Amino acid sequence: MTILEALSVVSNRPLVLAGLVAVDYVTLATLSEGRS
């Protein structure tokens, strides 16, 4: 199951938004560590 499928099954907007924010945060943190 992909992340998008999981989000569709959950269909809970606050949780979906929180998940997207978490993914963005992790991505930015990873990129920052790679640059430093």
GIZI-V233972 format. One record per helix or strand of 3 or more residues. SS is the DSSP state (2 for helix, 1 for strand). FROM is the first residue (numbers start at 1). TO is the last residue. If there is no record, write none. Layout:
BEGIN
ss = [SS | SS]
from = [FROM | FROM]
to = [TO | TO]
END
This chain:
BEGIN
ss = [2 | 2]
from = [3 | 13]
to = [10 | 35]
END
